[in-house]
């Protein structure tokens, strides 16, 4: 009976210790030569202090064009989804894709 208590205590302790993030997540270190592209870093919200560098980098596209591209990508995904849906749902998805395309055009007009 006593062994079961120790085993239970160990399991509970291990359950609390396991989800603790690593030291690198608590104290991230940024280097000058870190990649800054969204394709590599994910959502690009991880390094807020590098945002001015990211905006002025020669290889990065302007914000308006970037957002327009993201809306167009989303519209293309919705169109692919519409191709897989039944006829009654397809028109709703295609209407949504057209709305996303209009949003992309509005973002591009902001740039001009």
C-alpha positions, 0 to 999 in steps of 0.5 A: 500500500505504501509503494502505491502512494510513492508511485502515485506521488511520483506520477503526480510530480512528473505530471507537473514537471513535464509541461514546464517550458524550457529555459530558451522559451523563457529567455529567448536570445536574438542574433543579428543574423536570425532569419526574418522571413514569415516562411521560416519563423511562422507567424512572425510574432515571435520577435517583436523587437525585430519588427523595424528591421523586418519592415525595412529589409530589402527582401521583404515585400510591403505590408499591403502587398503581403496582406493582399497575397495572404487574402488571395491565398485564402481565397484559393484555399476556399475555392479548392474546398468548394470543389470538394463540397456538394452543389448547395454549399459550393456557391456559398464557398465561391461567394466567400472566395470572391469576397476574399479576392475583393479584400485583396484588391482593396489592400493593393489599392491602398499601396497605389 
